[in-house]
Amino acid sequence: MNSKYIIYIAAIIAVVSIASAVFIYIYYEGQIANLRSEVTGLQTLVDDHSYVTSLAAYPNRIVSLGPTTTEILFALGLDSKVVAVTMYDNYPYNFTAWFEAGNMTSVGDFANPNIEVIASLNPDLILATGGVQEQLVKTLRDMGYKVLVLDPTSVNGVLQDIALVGRATDKNAEAVSLVNDMSSRIEAVANKVANATYKPKVYFEVWYDAQGVWSVGSEGWETEFIEKAGGINIFANETQKYFQTGSEAIITRNPDIILLPVGMETIGSEGPNWVSFDAVKARPGWGSTSAVQHDRLYQIDADAIHRAGPRIADMIETLAAIFHPELF
């Protein structure tokens, strides 16, 4: 046999051998990778406090420890997976009626939920928030529960949290669709108000009582809502999230618009803590503000503006229509 043919056949055999070896390596490495995935968890998730949680399977029994997390879960169609919420959850359903009918379990108070009730439900995922729930989260994790903390500080953070919950619950497609819809609506508002000839100065009242008034500073996402809607928070220079202030500071900054919350009434009272528009206008010195003189006082759904969930796009659209009626 010609030596050239021998070399040619040997080269073909070598190529086939290499290709086979590569295929076997890729195949078995893939099998090993799949095995590792099954051992280490279906999903590895990083929450807003940078805590890493691994889930061995998608959850079937979810406990929600806050109105915001509940709104996200139900917006993603996880109704049948949620086994408990807090007594303050009121959207998208009247959960109090559900509690009374035995269709949903209440874990009680938002700040101090009942850990025994939570344990009795045997949850495979718990969604919590930051702030007053930080110690609770540690306790639950020490007990062996899987906990994701949603504690965003911006609009983008809210969108990322929705995506995170989607990945954790096998609702990734629904989360992507929701995030894309919210993003496009928020961007549409931003593009429209960019053509506005002026930006109104806005005072947002978080709380009012005999001790004084509370507003929001630069660290509160409500400030970002105001800005995206084409306004300027008169307290944007304050580095705190929420803080107590006084009438003099508000009057000096002379807001063009005053936003007043409804839905945060003291339990057992009737009506908002600020009483009425007339009562606000009658506060000493407030009559000199542009907002009062031009009757630009508006009530805002406190739940929708304070909850970092799916309704933030609704709120930004609502604010934009208040700030720039000529554009909407």
C-alpha positions in Angstrom: 0.0 0.0 0.0 1.3 3.4 -0.9 2.7 5.2 2.1 0.7 8.3 1.2 -2.5 6.4 1.7 -1.3 5.0 5.0 -0.6 8.5 6.3 -4.0 9.7 5.0 -5.9 6.9 6.8 -3.9 7.4 10.0 -4.8 11.1 9.9 -8.5 10.3 9.5 -8.4 7.9 12.4 -6.6 10.5 14.6 -9.2 13.1 13.8 -12.1 10.7 14.5 -10.4 9.7 17.8 -10.0 13.4 18.9 -13.6 14.2 18.0 -14.8 11.2 19.9 -12.7 12.2 22.9 -14.0 15.7 22.8 -17.6 14.5 22.6 -17.2 12.1 25.5 -15.6 14.8 27.6 -18.4 17.3 26.9 -21.1 14.8 27.4 -19.8 13.5 30.7 -18.8 16.9 31.9 -22.4 18.0 31.2 -23.7 15.1 33.2 -21.4 16.0 36.1 -22.5 19.6 35.8 -26.2 18.5 35.9 -25.4 16.4 38.9 -23.7 19.3 40.7 -26.7 21.5 39.9 -29.0 18.9 41.5 -26.8 18.7 44.6 -26.1 22.4 45.1 -29.5 23.7 44.2 -31.8 24.5 41.3 -31.3 28.3 41.8 -28.6 30.3 43.4 -30.1 33.7 44.3 -28.6 36.9 45.7 -31.1 39.2 47.5 -30.9 43.0 48.3 -28.8 42.4 51.4 -26.3 40.4 49.3 -27.3 37.1 51.0 -26.9 34.0 48.8 -29.7 31.5 49.0 -29.8 28.2 47.1 -33.1 26.4 46.3 -33.2 22.7 45.6 -36.6 23.1 43.9 -39.1 25.7 43.0 -41.2 26.6 46.1 -44.8 25.4 46.6 -45.4 27.0 50.0 -44.5 30.7 50.2 -44.9 33.0 53.1 -45.0 36.7 52.4 -44.0 39.0 55.3 -45.0 42.3 53.8 -47.6 44.0 51.6 -44.9 44.8 48.9 -43.7 41.2 48.6 -47.3 40.0 48.5 -48.1 42.4 45.6 -45.1 41.0 43.6 -46.1 37.4 44.2 -49.7 37.9 43.1 -48.7 40.0 40.1 -46.6 37.0 38.9 -49.6 34.7 39.2 -48.4 32.8 42.3 -51.8 32.9 44.1 -51.9 29.2 44.7 -48.4 29.1 46.1 -48.8 31.8 48.8 -49.9 30.2 52.1 -49.7 33.3 54.4 -49.5 37.1 54.4 -49.5 39.8 57.1 -52.6 41.4 58.5 -51.7 44.7 56.7 -51.8 43.1 53.2 -54.7 44.6 51.3 -53.9 44.4 47.6 -54.7 43.0 45.1 -57.4 41.3 47.3 -59.2 41.9 50.6 -57.1 39.4 52.5 -59.0 40.1 55.7 -62.0 38.5 54.2 -59.8 35.6 53.1 -58.6 35.1 56.7 -62.1 35.1 58.0 -63.2 32.6 55.3 -60.2 30.3 56.1 -58.7 30.7 52.6 -55.5 32.3 53.7 -53.4 32.3 56.9 -52.4 35.6 58.6 -48.9 35.7 60.2 -50.0 38.8 62.1 -48.2 42.0 62.4 -45.7 43.2 59.8 -43.0 44.2 62.4 -43.5 41.2 64.7 -45.1 38.4 62.8 -46.0 35.1 64.6 -43.0 32.8 64.1 -44.9 29.8 65.5 -47.6 30.3 62.8 -44.9 30.6 60.1 -43.2 27.4 61.3 -46.6 25.5 61.3 -47.0 26.3 57.6 -43.7 24.6 56.7 -42.8 27.1 54.0 -40.1 26.4 51.5 -39.6 30.1 50.7 -40.2 33.2 52.8 -40.1 36.7 51.3 -39.2 39.5 53.7 -38.2 43.2 53.7 -35.5 45.2 55.4 -35.6 47.6 58.3 -37.7 46.3 61.2 -37.6 42.8 59.9 -33.8 42.3 59.9 -33.7 40.4 63.2 -36.7 38.4 62.2 -34.9 37.4 59.0 -31.8 36.2 61.0 -34.0 34.2 63.3 -35.8 32.5 60.5 -32.6 31.7 58.7 -31.1 30.3 61.9 -34.2 28.0 62.1 -33.3 26.7 58.6 -35.8 28.6 56.4 -35.0 30.0 53.0 -35.5 33.7 53.1 -35.2 36.3 50.4 -35.0 40.0 51.5 -36.4 42.5 49.1 -35.2 46.0 50.1 -34.8 48.1 47.0 -33.6 51.7 47.1 -34.5 52.7 43.5 -36.9 52.1 40.7 -34.3 49.8 39.0 -34.0 48.0 42.3 -37.8 47.3 42.3 -37.6 45.9 38.8 -34.6 43.7 39.7 -36.5 42.4 42.7 -39.5 41.4 40.5 -37.0 39.6 38.3 -35.4 37.9 41.3 -38.8 36.6 42.6 -39.5 35.3 39.0 -36.3 33.3 39.0 -36.9 31.9 42.4 -40.5 30.7 41.7 -40.4 29.4 38.1 -42.1 32.6 36.9 -39.2 34.0 34.9 -41.2 34.6 31.7 -44.0 36.4 33.7 -41.4 38.5 35.5 -39.6 39.5 32.3 -43.0 40.5 30.7 -44.0 42.6 33.8 -40.6 44.3 34.1 -40.6 45.1 30.4 -44.1 46.6 30.6 -43.3 48.7 33.6 -40.0 49.9 32.1 -41.6 50.9 28.9 -44.4 52.8 30.7 -41.9 54.6 33.0 -39.7 55.5 30.0 -42.7 56.8 28.1 -43.5 59.2 31.0 -39.8 60.3 31.2 -39.7 61.0 27.5 -42.9 63.1 27.6 -42.0 65.2 30.6 -38.6 65.9 29.1 -40.5 68.3 26.9 -42.1 70.2 29.8 -41.3 73.9 30.0 -40.9 73.8 33.8 -40.7 71.4 36.8 -43.0 72.1 39.7 -41.6 72.1 43.2 -43.3 69.3 45.2 -43.9 68.7 48.9 -44.8 65.2 49.7 -46.2 64.7 53.2 -45.5 61.3 54.6 -47.2 61.9 58.0 -48.8 64.6 60.0 -49.6 64.8 63.7 -49.4 67.0 66.7 -45.6 66.5 66.9 -45.0 67.8 63.4 -44.8 66.7 59.8 -42.7 64.1 58.1 -41.5 64.2 54.5 -39.1 62.2 52.3 -35.5 63.0 51.3 -33.1 61.9 48.6 -32.8 58.4 50.0 -36.5 57.7 49.6 -37.6 56.1 46.2 -40.6 58.5 46.3 -38.1 61.3 45.4 -37.2 59.3 42.3 -40.9 58.9 41.4 -41.3 62.7 41.7 -38.3 63.3 39.5 -39.3 60.7 36.9 -42.7 62.3 36.7 -41.2 65.7 36.0 -41.2 67.3 39.4 -38.6 68.4 42.0 -38.8 67.3 45.6 -38.4 70.4 47.8 -36.4 68.2 50.3 -34.2 66.5 47.7 -31.2 68.0 49.4 -32.0 66.0 52.6 -29.9 62.8 52.7 -32.3 60.9 54.9 -35.1 58.6 53.7 -37.9 59.9 55.9 -37.4 62.8 58.4 -39.3 65.1 60.6 -39.5 68.7 59.5 -41.6 71.9 60.3 -43.9 74.3 58.6 -41.2 77.0 58.4 -39.0 74.8 56.2 -41.9 73.9 53.9 -43.1 77.5 53.6 -39.6 78.8 52.9 -39.2 76.2 50.0 -42.6 77.4 48.6 -43.9 74.2 46.9 -46.0 74.5 43.8 -47.7 71.2 44.6 -48.6 69.5 47.9 -49.2 65.7 47.9 -51.1 64.2 50.8 -51.4 60.5 51.6 -54.6 58.5 52.0 -54.6 55.0 53.3 -52.2 55.5 56.3 -54.9 56.5 58.8 -54.4 55.6 62.4 -56.3 52.4 63.3 -59.8 53.3 64.6 -59.8 56.8 63.1 -61.9 58.2 60.3 -60.3 59.9 57.4 -56.6 60.9 56.8 -54.4 62.2 59.6 -54.1 65.6 57.8 -58.0 65.8 58.1 -58.9 67.8 54.9 -57.6 70.1 52.2 -59.1 73.0 54.0 -57.3 72.0 57.2 -54.0 71.9 55.4 -54.6 75.3 53.8 -55.4 76.7 57.2 -52.1 75.7 58.8 -50.3 78.8 60.0 -48.4 80.4 57.1 -49.2 77.8 54.5 -51.5 80.2 52.7 -48.5 82.0 51.3 -47.3 78.9 49.4 -47.9 78.7 45.7 -49.6 75.3 46.1 -52.3 76.8 48.4 -52.7 80.0 46.4 -53.3 78.0 43.2 -55.3 75.2 44.9 -52.8 72.5 43.9 -53.3 70.0 46.7 -53.7 66.4 45.7 -54.4 63.2 47.6 -52.2 60.2 46.8 -52.7 56.5 47.5 -50.1 55.9 50.3 -49.9 52.2 49.7 -49.2 52.6 46.0 -46.4 55.2 46.5 -44.7 53.6 49.5 -44.7 50.0 48.3 -41.8 49.1 46.1 -43.7 46.8 43.8 -45.7 46.5 40.5 -47.7 49.6 41.1 -44.8 52.0 40.9 -45.4 52.5 37.2 -49.1 53.4 38.0 -47.9 56.0 40.5 -45.3 57.6 38.2 -48.0 58.0 35.6 -50.4 59.5 38.2 -47.8 62.0 39.4 -46.9 63.0 35.9 -50.5 63.8 35.1 -50.7 65.9 38.3 -47.5 67.8 37.6 -48.0 68.2 33.8 -51.7 68.1 33.0 -50.9 69.9 29.8 -49.0 66.8 28.6 -51.3 64.1 29.7 
